[in-house]
Amino acid sequence: MLSGEKIRRLRLEQELSQKDLAEKLEVSRQAIAKWETNRGIPDIDNLKRIAQLFQVSIDYLVNDQEPIDNHLIKQSIDRSNYTKPKGNALLEDQIVLEKFPNAETICELYRKRKMSNKEKIVDFLLLPGIHEVEDHWRDPSKYYLIKEKGIYYLINITQNELLTRRLTIDVSEDSFDFAENHFIKTRRKLK
């Protein structure tokens, strides 16, 4: 997908007209039309603003090979900037609420790695649940499903990064599969 097509798709997902986007970027409507028809490309400053507005990276906008499902936005986080929460609240909850203040819903997810049939048999016969325990020791990060402006995002908070991935799959059920993982929505909702 070319960058013009991506800009158009992102604009339509946010329900913005060319005029609305032009006002937000402080450019003419004709410039937006030119970009969307691939008769020109935005300069680096406008690419930065477009990326910030639509929460995508500049790499995603200019790389014509990468579909939106495979696009991952990495933001570094400094956990020392957050105070330790009281009660059952988690530090990751504070991070998500701060980074996504306009989210309509925020739901905590439980992640399970998908196992092959052989792994399932070994898991069942030897030590039921051992693969799951091992997987959570290797990847103790927290996962959230966020809905913002009608778009769903899969959020992964690691020790020092916040990873955001836009989802185009159906997530209306209580669980869904994405990549090598099976995600289950928990009852814990932050919003």
VOPAGU-2260 file (C-alpha; in pm, 1 decimal, decimal comma):
REM VOPAGU-2260
SITE   aa  ch    i         X         Y         Z
SITE  MET   A    0       0,0       0,0       0,0
SITE  LEU   A    1     146,2     337,1    -100,3
SITE  SER   A    2     174,1     620,6     149,6
SITE  GLY   A    3    -108,6     816,9     -14,2
SITE  GLU   A    4    -344,1     522,3      25,2
SITE  LYS   A    5    -238,4     485,7     388,1
SITE  ILE   A    6    -301,1     853,7     460,5
SITE  ARG   A    7    -644,6     828,2     298,9
SITE  ARG   A    8    -731,2     510,2     492,8
SITE  LEU   A    9    -616,4     661,2     823,2
SITE  ARG   A   10    -813,5     979,6     754,5
SITE  LEU   A   11   -1131,1     785,4     675,4
SITE  GLU   A   12   -1090,6     565,9     985,3
SITE  GLN   A   13   -1082,9     881,9    1196,0
SITE  GLU   A   14   -1388,0    1011,2    1006,2
SITE  LEU   A   15   -1205,5    1323,7     892,7
SITE  SER   A   16   -1268,4    1506,3     567,6
SITE  GLN   A   17    -975,4    1629,5     361,4
SITE  LYS   A   18   -1058,8    1979,0     482,7
SITE  ASP   A   19   -1055,2    1869,1     850,4
SITE  LEU   A   20    -718,3    1698,4     808,8
SITE  ALA   A   21    -580,9    2001,2     624,9
SITE  GLU   A   22    -683,3    2227,6     913,8
SITE  LYS   A   23    -522,0    1998,3    1171,6
SITE  LEU   A   24    -196,9    1988,2     971,6
SITE  GLU   A   25    -217,6    2356,4     874,0
SITE  VAL   A   26    -190,2    2282,3     501,8
SITE  SER   A   27    -430,0    2327,9     210,0
SITE  ARG   A   28    -698,8    2077,3     119,7
SITE  GLN   A   29    -533,1    2048,2    -222,2
SITE  ALA   A   30    -211,8    1928,9     -55,2
SITE  ILE   A   31    -405,0    1649,2     117,0
SITE  ALA   A   32    -568,5    1550,6    -214,0
SITE  LYS   A   33    -226,7    1550,9    -383,6
SITE  TRP   A   34     -78,1    1324,8    -114,6
SITE  GLU   A   35    -371,3    1083,2    -119,3
SITE  THR   A   36    -350,8    1039,3    -497,5
SITE  ASN   A   37      27,3     981,5    -478,6
SITE  ARG   A   38     103,6    1288,1    -691,6
SITE  GLY   A   39     325,1    1416,5    -413,2
SITE  ILE   A   40     447,1    1324,5     -67,8
SITE  PRO   A   41     439,6    1528,1     252,7
SITE  ASP   A   42     762,8    1685,7     372,4
SITE  ILE   A   43     926,8    1544,4     684,7
SITE  ASP   A   44     755,1    1791,3     920,8
SITE  ASN   A   45     412,4    1700,9     785,3
SITE  LEU   A   46     498,8    1330,2     799,5
SITE  LYS   A   47     581,6    1375,2    1169,1
SITE  ARG   A   48     250,6    1550,9    1232,5
SITE  ILE   A   49      53,8    1288,1    1038,3
SITE  ALA   A   50     226,7    1008,9    1231,5
SITE  GLN   A   51     147,1    1175,5    1565,8
SITE  LEU   A   52    -211,6    1250,6    1469,3
SITE  PHE   A   53    -288,2     893,9    1360,1
SITE  GLN   A   54     -58,9     722,5    1615,5
SITE  VAL   A   55     154,3     546,7    1354,7
SITE  SER   A   56     524,6     570,7    1279,7
SITE  ILE   A   57     682,0     757,2     991,3
SITE  ASP   A   58     827,8     423,8     877,0
SITE  TYR   A   59     477,4     286,2     838,2
SITE  LEU   A   60     371,3     584,9     627,6
SITE  VAL   A   61     663,0     565,9     384,2
SITE  ASN   A   62     708,0     186,6     366,1
SITE  ASP   A   63     481,3      59,6      88,5
SITE  GLN   A   64     526,6    -307,5     184,2
SITE  GLU   A   65     399,4    -304,4     540,9
SITE  PRO   A   66      27,5    -366,9     603,8
SITE  ILE   A   67    -127,8    -193,3     902,6
SITE  ASP   A   68    -171,0    -523,0    1094,3
SITE  ASN   A   69     205,1    -577,4    1101,8
SITE  HIS   A   70     284,0    -225,7    1212,6
SITE  LEU   A   71     419,0    -190,8    1565,2
SITE  ILE   A   72     474,9     140,8    1743,3
SITE  LYS   A   73     736,9     135,9    2018,2
SITE  GLN   A   74     746,9     400,9    2289,3
SITE  SER   A   75    1004,1     391,0    2564,5
SITE  ILE   A   76     874,5     427,9    2919,6
SITE  ASP   A   77    1053,4     517,6    3238,8
SITE  ARG   A   78     888,4     335,3    3527,5
SITE  SER   A   79    1060,8     560,3    3781,9
SITE  ASN   A   80     833,9     847,9    3668,4
SITE  TYR   A   81     532,3     665,5    3812,7
SITE  THR   A   82     448,9     628,9    4180,4
SITE  LYS   A   83     371,1     286,1    4318,5
SITE  PRO   A   84      -8,2     247,0    4312,3
SITE  LYS   A   85    -211,1     156,2    4619,0
SITE  GLY   A   86    -436,6    -145,6    4654,9
SITE  ASN   A   87    -491,0    -377,5    4360,3
SITE  ALA   A   88    -392,0    -122,2    4096,5
SITE  LEU   A   89     -89,2    -199,0    3883,5
SITE  LEU   A   90     184,5      32,6    3763,1
SITE  GLU   A   91     101,7     -77,6    3408,6
SITE  ASP   A   92    -255,9      47,7    3461,0
SITE  GLN   A   93    -123,1     397,3    3533,9
SITE  ILE   A   94      95,2     387,8    3223,2
SITE  VAL   A   95    -192,9     283,6    2996,8
SITE  LEU   A   96    -431,6     541,2    3143,7
SITE  GLU   A   97    -173,5     816,5    3097,5
SITE  LYS   A   98     -77,2     718,2    2742,3
SITE  PHE   A   99    -438,4     670,2    2626,9
SITE  PRO   A  100    -647,6     935,4    2805,1
SITE  ASN   A  101    -909,7     942,4    2526,3
SITE  ALA   A  102    -969,2     566,4    2520,6
SITE  GLU   A  103   -1333,0     460,4    2521,9
SITE  THR   A  104   -1257,6     123,2    2681,5
SITE  ILE   A  105    -947,6     -37,4    2832,1
SITE  CYS   A  106    -961,9    -408,6    2908,1
SITE  GLU   A  107    -686,1    -619,0    3059,8
SITE  LEU   A  108    -594,2    -929,6    2859,5
SITE  TYR   A  109    -461,6   -1268,1    2961,8
SITE  ARG   A  110    -217,4   -1409,5    2705,4
SITE  LYS   A  111    -157,1   -1775,6    2629,0
SITE  ARG   A  112      94,2   -1890,3    2371,2
SITE  LYS   A  113     -63,5   -2117,4    2111,8
SITE  MET   A  114      78,7   -2467,7    2142,0
SITE  SER   A  115     125,9   -2726,8    1870,6
SITE  ASN   A  116     -55,9   -3059,4    1905,1
SITE  LYS   A  117     264,2   -3228,3    2023,2
SITE  GLU   A  118     315,2   -2963,8    2290,4
SITE  LYS   A  119     -44,1   -3007,5    2406,4
SITE  ILE   A  120       4,5   -3384,1    2443,4
SITE  VAL   A  121     331,2   -3345,2    2635,8
SITE  ASP   A  122     175,0   -3074,8    2850,2
SITE  PHE   A  123    -124,8   -3294,9    2930,9
SITE  LEU   A  124      73,0   -3613,4    3003,1
SITE  LEU   A  125     371,7   -3481,3    3196,5
SITE  LEU   A  126     296,5   -3165,3    3386,8
SITE  PRO   A  127     -31,0   -2996,1    3298,4
SITE  GLY   A  128      19,9   -2621,1    3267,3
SITE  ILE   A  129     401,4   -2627,7    3273,9
SITE  HIS   A  130     431,0   -2469,9    2927,5
SITE  GLU   A  131     204,1   -2185,9    3035,8
SITE  VAL   A  132     406,2   -2121,1    3351,8
SITE  GLU   A  133     731,6   -2128,3    3154,8
SITE  ASP   A  134     589,2   -1889,3    2895,8
SITE  HIS   A  135     482,3   -1639,7    3162,8
SITE  TRP   A  136     827,2   -1654,8    3322,6
SITE  ARG   A  137     981,6   -1569,5    2984,9
SITE  ASP   A  138     731,9   -1294,3    2902,0
SITE  PRO   A  139     588,8   -1134,5    3218,4
SITE  SER   A  140     466,0    -824,9    3034,0
SITE  LYS   A  141     106,4    -699,1    3060,5
SITE  TYR   A  142    -141,0    -684,4    2772,3
SITE  TYR   A  143    -441,4    -457,3    2723,0
SITE  LEU   A  144    -710,3    -415,4    2459,4
SITE  ILE   A  145    -795,4     -51,4    2399,8
SITE  LYS   A  146   -1075,3      97,5    2193,2
SITE  GLU   A  147   -1014,6     455,5    2085,4
SITE  LYS   A  148   -1222,4     636,3    1821,8
SITE  GLY   A  149   -1373,3     306,1    1714,1
SITE  ILE   A  150   -1033,3     144,5    1650,5
SITE  TYR   A  151    -894,6    -139,6    1860,5
SITE  TYR   A  152    -531,9    -148,5    1972,9
SITE  LEU   A  153    -335,1    -429,9    2133,6
SITE  ILE   A  154    -104,0    -284,3    2398,1
SITE  ASN   A  155     193,2    -469,8    2542,6
SITE  ILE   A  156     380,6    -311,5    2832,9
SITE  THR   A  157     725,9    -459,0    2882,8
SITE  GLN   A  158     985,6    -355,6    3139,1
SITE  ASN   A  159    1091,0     -43,3    2944,4
SITE  GLU   A  160     865,3     -15,7    2636,9
SITE  LEU   A  161     503,0      33,2    2544,0
SITE  LEU   A  162     423,6    -155,7    2223,4
SITE  THR   A  163     109,7     -56,7    2033,0
SITE  ARG   A  164     -38,9    -252,8    1745,5
SITE  ARG   A  165    -357,2    -157,7    1559,0
SITE  LEU   A  166    -594,6    -451,2    1518,6
SITE  THR   A  167    -811,8    -512,9    1214,2
SITE  ILE   A  168    -937,3    -851,7    1334,1
SITE  ASP   A  169   -1270,4    -909,5    1509,6
SITE  VAL   A  170   -1225,8    -870,6    1885,8
SITE  SER   A  171   -1593,6    -864,4    1985,0
SITE  GLU   A  172   -1579,6   -1212,5    2143,0
SITE  ASP   A  173   -1438,7   -1287,3    2488,9
SITE  SER   A  174   -1117,0   -1416,8    2332,5
SITE  PHE   A  175    -925,2   -1382,7    2007,1
SITE  ASP   A  176    -611,9   -1512,6    1838,1
SITE  PHE   A  177    -339,5   -1283,8    1712,7
SITE  ALA   A  178      -2,3   -1395,5    1578,2
SITE  GLU   A  179     131,6   -1676,5    1800,6
SITE  ASN   A  180     -92,3   -1592,3    2095,4
SITE  HIS   A  181    -443,0   -1650,0    2223,3
SITE  PHE   A  182    -582,2   -1353,8    2421,2
SITE  ILE   A  183    -864,1   -1377,9    2675,0
SITE  LYS   A  184   -1041,9   -1067,4    2802,8
SITE  THR   A  185   -1038,9   -1050,6    3181,4
SITE  ARG   A  186   -1311,3    -895,9    3395,0
SITE  ARG   A  187   -1074,3    -613,8    3489,6
SITE  LYS   A  188   -1169,8    -305,0    3293,7
SITE  LEU   A  189    -993,1      24,9    3352,8
SITE  LYS   A  190   -1249,9     225,0    3157,6
